[in-house]
Amino acid sequence: MTDLATYALAADVLLLLGGFTYAAWSDYREREVADGLWQFLGVAGFLVGFVPVVPGGTVPTVLWTVIGLFVIQHLFAWDARLGPNGEGYADLIEVVVYAAVIALVAVTAVRVGVGPDAVPVSVIAVLVTVLFARGLFEAGILYGGADAKGLMIAGLLLPFFPNPVIAQPPSIAPITTILPFAFNVLMNSALFSLVVPISIAVRNLRAKEFRGVSGFLGYSIPVSELPREWVWVRDPMTREGREEEKSIETSEDDRRRRVELARDLASRGIQRIWVTPQVPFVVLMTFGTVAALLVGNVAFDVLFRL
C-alpha cells in the first residue's frame, strides 16, 4: 500500500469513528441523526476514495465516481424537488438508477475483469453494501433511515478492512476478509443488540412483571412518564395508533404524539401502560464499527475460538 493510500485509509477510519460517535450521541438523545452529518461523511468519503483508485486508470476512476454518486444520492432529498406528485417519478427514477449502476458494474467486470486497473473490489463492495442496506430498510429490518444511511456510509468509507487491529485466528481470516466491512459492522451490531431484550427481561423480573416472551420485548411505565420516554405504546394500543406510528418522520413528531397519547390515556383513567423501547440502533452500530476495526467479526471470532 502506498503512503497516499495509507493516509487515505487513516482519514477514512477517523471520519468513520468521529462521524459515528457524533451520530450515536444524537441518536441516543433525540432518536434522530441530521442528514447533514451523513452528507458530509458521504462527500468526504467519496473524495478520499479517489486516492487508491486513480492510479489504476480511467476505468476504476469512472466506476468509483459512479458508485460514490450512487451512494450520495441516498443522502439528499432530491425527490422533494419533483413537486407534490413527484413520489411516483422518484421511485421510477431510482429503479432506473439502480438497474443502470448494477448493469454498468456487472458488464464492466465481465469485459475487463476485477482488479486495481479494472473493476476495483471496493466498487463491488460498496454496491453490495448499498443493495443490502436498501433491502433491509425496505423489509423493515432497518427501521430508521439513519440506520440504512449509516450502513451505506460505513461501506463507502471502508469498503473492506481485512486486517483488524487484533489479529484474527487463521481459520477465520478467509471468511471475514471477503465480507464487506459494513457486513461485519451490521453483524456485530446485531450481536450487541441482544443486550436490549436481556436487560428488559432483567428489569421485568425485578419488577415482578415478566410476561413470557413479551417480557423480553417491553415493560410497563406510568402514563405520566410517556412524554419523556423514547418508547412505542403496545398495551393499550389501537389500530389507529399503530398506523399513526408509520407516519412519524421526526423526533419532534414522535414527542408530540406521545404527549397527545399520554393525555388521551390519562383521560380514560389508564395509569400504567406496556411499552417497547425505541432502540437507538446507530449507537449499536457505533459499537459494531469499533469492534469491526478491532477484531473484525465478533460472532465469527468467538465461534472459531471455541
Buried (B, 14 or more C-beta within 10 A) or exposed (E): EEEEEEEBBEBBBEBBBEBBBBBBBBBEEBBBBEBEBBBBBBBBBBEBBBBBBEBBEEBBBBBBBBBBEBBBBBBEEEBEEEEEEBEEEBEEBBEEEBEEBBEBBEEBBEEEEBEBBBBBBBBBBBBBBBEBBBEBBEEEEBEBBBBBBBBBBBBBBBBBBEEBEEEBEEEBBEEBEEBBBBBBBBBBBBBBBEEBBEEBBEBBEEEEBBBEEBBBBBBBBEBEBBBEBBBBBBBEBEEEBEEBEEEBEEBEEBBEBBEEBBEEBBEEEBEBBBBBBBBBBBBBBBBBBBBBBEBBBBEBBEEBEE
